[in-house]
Amino acid sequence: MVQTPLADRMRPSFINEVLGQARLLKKGSPLERLVAAEKDGTWSSILLWGPPGTGKTTIARLLSRVKDAKFVELSAISSSVGQVREVIEEAKKLREVFDRSTILFLDEIHRFSKSQQDSLLGAVESGVITLIAATTENPAFSVIKPLISRSLVFHLEPLAKDDLISLLERARNSAAGLQGRAFEPKALDYIAHICQGDARRALTLMEAAAQSCTGEVSYQAAADASESTIAYDPNGDEHYDTISAFIKSVRGSDPDAAIHYLARMILGGEDPRFIARRLMILAAEDIGLADPQAIVLASAVADVVERIGMPEGRIPLAEATIYLATAPKSNRAYIAINQAIADAESGDVPAIPAALRSTGAVGYKYPHDDPRGVIAQEHSLQKKSYYLPSAHGFESVIATRLKAIGEILGR
């Protein structure tokens, strides 16, 4: 029989078993009063904001027991607006027929776009559902204001090291946990230290260490297990390594590698808006004028991702990734602006020619008066060529144009 993970087996059954959130759950606090409220009382919707593994899901589930409501759990990473609407329709029927309320727990709500979050408003405002939403991002920047104004916002803190050690000891001794398995004190201390306030990660690492050996679990077993249980952390080294590999694969014109790293970021819970922003930057920096449509496409995809959210947003992200990976490459615009800025910063800023100034403009020649659309005149007293187009893609056309323009301007 397959056993559920230790982190799931050790979820508190009662609110007073929740560790590390004493400030939120102290006597008389708004959240404690919610827990103590009559189960048929009226609740506001709730936003639980805090890092991973701090108890957001656990608190949401415990609140649903107090309320004696139907509890529906969705993740914004993998759910669509259609699924949310199904929950709302079922909640309407449940309230009309059985006079029973519904709590919708929406994890990672910041992964929903603004329009997806808008779809919740009507049901929240009318009381058809009580929304408990969880986010690792500051709601002020990731949740629409109408939802914030209709919700109580609670900020959860990372668990202190002492709280994590208490949790690990509880799991070690629990019949549902490791049933008294022996651990070196240094092993538990190491796990509590390396997990940086994340209870779920601490329990996952503890279980992995216990499964990796027989007898007492040593410090070395815990250290070895930590290397095998590192997950994709949107704020950790894996985040930076994967986005770096993704960008370099697109720049290197390898669509298969780029799609692979895109998939890893999506499955790891990376914010799709972050990926879209990186694609826009890459389109400007690494493709540039070799394909002027690249930045247009990347910008359009960023807008689509913002509008539709995930999981559907993975498709336009894949399209943009493949397009940019297979597009001709040029960084000549990037080099040009960097060199010009460096010169300006160093004081290499000659006077603007009199004919080009806003006042007077004596001697200015209007290019459209010439049938070629270009007319010989001095535009800068600085005799430098910043932009040198490559021979790739559309820049080969620009190079031909610049040669003809240079002949007219006398360069």
C-alpha positions in Angstrom: 0.0 0.0 0.0 1.4 3.4 -1.0 1.8 5.7 1.9 1.0 9.4 1.6 3.9 11.8 2.1 5.0 12.6 5.6 4.2 16.3 5.1 0.6 15.4 4.3 0.3 12.9 7.2 1.6 15.5 9.7 -0.9 18.2 8.8 -2.5 19.5 12.0 -6.0 18.3 12.8 -6.7 21.3 15.0 -5.9 25.0 14.7 -3.9 25.0 18.0 -1.5 22.5 16.5 -0.4 24.9 13.8 3.2 25.9 14.5 5.0 29.2 13.8 1.9 31.5 13.4 1.3 32.4 17.1 0.8 36.1 16.1 -2.0 35.3 13.8 -3.7 32.7 16.0 -3.3 34.4 19.4 -6.4 34.9 21.6 -8.5 37.7 20.2 -6.8 38.0 16.8 -9.1 38.3 13.8 -8.2 34.8 12.6 -8.7 33.2 16.0 -12.1 34.9 16.2 -13.0 33.4 12.9 -12.0 29.9 14.1 -14.0 30.5 17.3 -17.1 31.8 15.4 -20.3 29.9 15.1 -20.2 27.7 12.1 -23.2 29.3 10.6 -21.8 32.8 11.0 -21.1 35.0 8.0 -17.5 35.1 7.0 -15.5 37.5 4.8 -13.3 36.0 2.1 -9.7 35.5 3.2 -6.3 36.1 1.6 -3.5 34.1 3.1 -0.1 35.6 2.1 3.2 34.0 3.0 6.1 31.9 1.8 5.8 28.2 0.9 5.4 25.8 3.7 4.0 28.2 6.3 0.6 26.7 6.7 -1.7 28.4 4.2 -3.3 25.3 2.9 -3.6 23.8 6.4 -5.3 26.8 7.8 -7.7 26.9 4.9 -8.7 23.3 5.4 -9.1 23.8 9.2 -11.3 26.8 8.6 -13.5 24.8 6.3 -14.2 22.3 9.2 -15.2 25.1 11.5 -17.6 26.4 8.9 -19.0 23.0 8.1 -19.0 24.0 4.5 -18.2 22.1 1.3 -14.5 22.6 0.7 -13.3 22.8 -2.9 -9.6 23.1 -3.5 -8.1 24.4 -6.8 -4.7 25.6 -7.9 -4.4 28.6 -10.1 -1.4 27.0 -11.8 -3.5 24.2 -13.3 -7.1 25.4 -13.2 -9.1 27.4 -15.7 -11.9 29.9 -15.4 -14.2 27.2 -16.7 -13.4 25.0 -13.6 -14.0 28.0 -11.3 -17.4 28.6 -13.0 -18.3 25.0 -12.4 -17.5 25.3 -8.7 -19.7 28.5 -8.6 -22.6 26.8 -10.3 -22.4 23.8 -7.9 -22.2 26.2 -5.0 -25.4 28.0 -6.1 -27.3 24.7 -6.2 -25.9 23.6 -2.9 -27.0 26.8 -1.2 -30.5 26.8 -2.9 -31.3 23.1 -2.2 -29.5 22.3 1.0 -28.7 25.8 2.4 -25.1 24.8 2.7 -22.2 27.1 2.0 -19.1 26.5 -0.2 -15.5 27.4 0.6 -13.3 27.7 -2.5 -9.6 27.4 -1.6 -7.6 28.8 -4.5 -3.9 28.3 -4.1 -1.4 30.5 -6.0 -4.1 33.0 -6.8 -1.4 35.4 -8.2 -1.0 33.0 -11.1 -4.5 34.0 -12.3 -4.6 36.9 -14.6 -6.7 40.0 -13.8 -9.5 38.8 -16.0 -9.4 35.4 -14.4 -9.6 36.9 -10.9 -12.5 39.1 -12.1 -14.5 35.9 -12.7 -14.6 35.4 -8.9 -16.0 38.8 -8.0 -19.7 38.1 -8.5 -19.8 34.9 -6.5 -17.7 36.4 -3.7 -19.8 39.6 -3.5 -23.1 37.7 -3.5 -21.8 35.2 -0.9 -22.3 32.2 -3.2 -18.8 31.2 -2.3 -16.4 32.1 0.5 -13.0 32.5 -1.1 -9.9 31.5 0.8 -7.0 32.4 -1.5 -3.3 31.7 -0.9 -0.4 33.5 -2.5 3.3 33.8 -2.0 3.3 37.2 -3.6 2.3 40.5 -2.0 -1.4 40.8 -2.7 -1.1 44.6 -3.3 0.7 43.8 -6.5 -0.7 40.4 -7.5 -4.4 40.4 -6.6 -7.0 42.8 -8.0 -8.1 45.5 -5.7 -11.9 44.6 -5.7 -10.9 41.1 -4.3 -8.6 42.6 -1.7 -11.3 45.1 -0.5 -13.7 42.2 0.0 -11.2 40.0 1.9 -9.4 39.8 5.2 -5.7 39.7 4.5 -3.4 37.6 6.8 0.4 37.5 6.4 2.1 34.3 7.4 5.7 34.3 8.5 8.4 31.6 7.7 8.6 29.2 10.7 11.4 30.0 13.2 14.1 27.3 13.5 12.8 26.3 16.9 9.3 25.8 15.5 10.7 23.6 12.7 12.7 21.5 15.2 9.5 21.1 17.3 7.7 20.0 14.1 10.4 17.5 13.2 10.3 16.0 16.7 6.6 15.7 16.5 6.9 13.9 13.2 9.7 11.7 14.5 7.7 10.5 17.4 4.2 10.4 15.9 2.5 7.1 15.1 1.4 8.7 11.8 4.9 9.9 11.3 8.2 8.1 11.7 7.2 6.1 14.8 10.1 7.0 17.0 12.9 6.7 14.4 16.2 7.8 15.9 17.9 10.9 14.4 21.2 12.5 15.3 20.4 15.9 16.9 22.8 17.4 14.3 20.6 15.9 11.6 17.4 17.6 12.8 19.3 20.8 13.3 20.6 20.7 9.8 17.2 20.1 8.3 15.7 22.9 10.3 18.5 25.2 9.2 18.5 24.4 5.5 14.8 24.6 5.0 14.6 28.2 6.0 11.2 28.3 7.5 9.5 25.9 5.1 7.7 23.2 7.1 6.7 21.2 4.0 10.2 21.1 2.7 11.6 20.2 6.2 9.2 17.2 6.4 10.0 16.1 2.9 13.7 16.2 3.6 13.3 14.4 6.9 11.4 11.6 5.2 13.9 11.3 2.4 16.8 11.1 4.9 14.9 8.3 6.9 14.3 6.3 3.7 17.9 6.5 2.6 19.4 4.5 5.5 18.6 2.1 8.3 19.0 2.7 12.0 19.8 6.1 13.3 19.6 8.9 10.7 22.9 10.7 10.6 23.8 14.3 9.8 25.4 13.0 6.6 22.2 11.2 5.5 20.3 14.4 6.0 22.9 16.3 4.0 22.9 13.8 1.2 19.1 13.7 1.1 19.0 17.5 0.8 20.8 17.4 -2.5 18.3 15.0 -3.9 15.2 16.9 -2.7 16.0 20.3 -4.1 12.9 21.4 -6.0 12.5 24.3 -8.4 12.4 27.4 -6.2 11.2 30.5 -7.9 13.4 32.5 -5.6 16.5 30.2 -5.4 19.5 29.1 -7.5 17.4 26.8 -9.6 15.3 29.7 -10.7 18.3 31.6 -12.0 20.0 28.6 -13.5 16.9 27.5 -15.4 16.0 31.0 -16.8 19.7 31.4 -17.7 19.7 28.1 -19.6 16.4 29.0 -21.2 17.7 32.4 -22.5 21.0 30.9 -23.7 19.1 28.1 -25.6 16.9 30.7 -27.4 19.9 32.9 -28.1 21.7 29.8 -29.3 18.9 29.0 -31.8 18.0 25.6 -30.2 14.2 25.5 -29.9 14.1 22.0 -28.4 16.4 22.9 -25.5 14.5 26.2 -25.0 11.1 24.4 -24.9 12.6 21.9 -22.4 13.6 24.7 -20.0 10.3 26.4 -20.5 8.5 23.3 -19.4 10.7 23.0 -16.3 9.9 26.5 -15.3 6.1 26.1 -15.9 6.0 22.8 -13.9 8.1 24.4 -11.2 5.5 27.2 -10.7 7.5 30.0 -12.3 5.4 33.2 -12.8 4.5 33.1 -16.6 4.6 36.9 -16.6 8.3 36.7 -15.6 9.0 34.4 -18.5 7.1 36.7 -20.9 9.1 39.7 -19.8 12.3 37.8 -20.3 11.2 36.9 -23.8 10.5 40.6 -24.6 14.0 41.5 -23.4 15.6 38.7 -25.4 13.7 39.7 -28.5 15.2 43.2 -28.3 18.7 42.3 -27.1 19.5 39.1 -29.1 17.3 39.3 -32.2 16.8 43.0 -32.7 16.5 44.3 -36.2 17.4 40.9 -37.7 13.7 40.2 -37.3 11.8 43.4 -36.2 8.6 41.2 -35.8 10.3 39.4 -32.9 9.7 42.1 -30.3 6.1 42.6 -31.6 5.3 39.0 -31.2 6.9 38.8 -27.7 5.0 41.9 -26.6 1.7 40.4 -27.9 2.4 37.1 -26.1 3.1 38.9 -22.8 -0.3 40.6 -23.2 -2.1 37.3 -24.0 -0.5 35.6 -21.0 -1.6 38.5 -18.8 -5.2 38.2 -20.1 -5.7 34.4 -20.1 -3.3 33.2 -17.4 -2.3 29.6 -16.9 -2.5 26.8 -17.9 -3.5 28.1 -21.4 -0.7 30.7 -21.2 1.8 27.9 -21.8 0.8 27.7 -25.5 1.6 31.3 -26.5 4.8 31.1 -24.4 5.8 28.1 -26.3 5.0 29.8 -29.6 7.1 32.8 -28.7 10.0 30.6 -27.5 10.1 28.7 -30.8 9.7 31.8 -32.9 12.6 33.6 -31.1 14.8 30.5 -31.1 14.5 30.0 -34.8 14.7 33.7 -35.7 17.9 35.3 -37.2 20.0 36.8 -34.4 21.6 40.2 -34.0 22.7 42.2 -31.0 23.9 45.2 -33.0 21.2 47.6 -31.6 22.2 46.5 -28.1 25.9 47.2 -28.8 25.1 50.5 -30.4 23.1 52.0 -27.5 25.6 50.7 -24.9 28.5 52.3 -26.8 26.6 55.6 -27.2 25.7 55.7 -23.5 29.3 54.9 -22.5 30.5 57.9 -24.7 27.9 60.2 -23.2 28.8 59.2 -19.7 32.5 59.8 -20.4 31.7 63.4 -21.5 32.1 62.8 -25.2 29.1 65.1 -26.1 29.9 67.5 -28.8 27.7 70.5 -29.5 24.5 69.9 -31.5 24.8 71.4 -35.0 23.1 74.8 -35.3 20.8 73.6 -38.1 19.3 70.8 -35.9 18.5 73.0 -32.8 15.0 73.8 -31.8 15.6 77.6 -32.0 16.7 79.1 -35.2 17.4 76.0 -37.2 19.3 78.1 -39.7 20.4 76.1 -42.7 18.4 73.0 -41.9 17.7 70.9 -45.1 14.3 69.0 -45.2 15.0 65.4 -46.3 11.6 65.1 -48.0 12.6 67.9 -50.4 15.0 65.4 -52.0 13.4 62.7 -54.2 15.6 60.1 -52.5 14.2 61.0 -49.1 17.8 61.7 -47.8 19.8 64.9 -48.1 23.4 65.6 -47.3 23.9 67.5 -44.1 25.7 67.2 -40.8 23.7 65.5 -38.0 26.4 65.1 -35.4 29.9 66.6 -34.9 30.9 63.2 -33.6 32.4 61.1 -36.3 31.5 57.7 -35.0 29.5 54.8 -36.3 27.6 53.1 -33.5 25.2 51.0 -35.5 26.9 48.4 -37.7 24.2 46.0 -39.0 24.9 42.3 -39.3 24.4 40.2 -42.4 21.5 38.3 -40.7 17.9 38.5 -41.6 16.4 42.0 -42.1 19.7 43.6 -41.1 21.1 42.6 -44.5 18.5 44.8 -46.0 19.3 47.6 -43.6 23.0 47.3 -44.5 22.2 47.8 -48.1 20.2 50.9 -47.3 22.9 52.3 -45.0 25.5 51.9 -47.7 23.3 54.0 -50.1 22.5 56.5 -47.3 26.3 56.8 -46.5 27.1 57.6 -50.1 24.5 60.5 -50.1 25.7 61.8 -46.7 29.3 61.6 -47.8 30.4 58.9 -45.3 
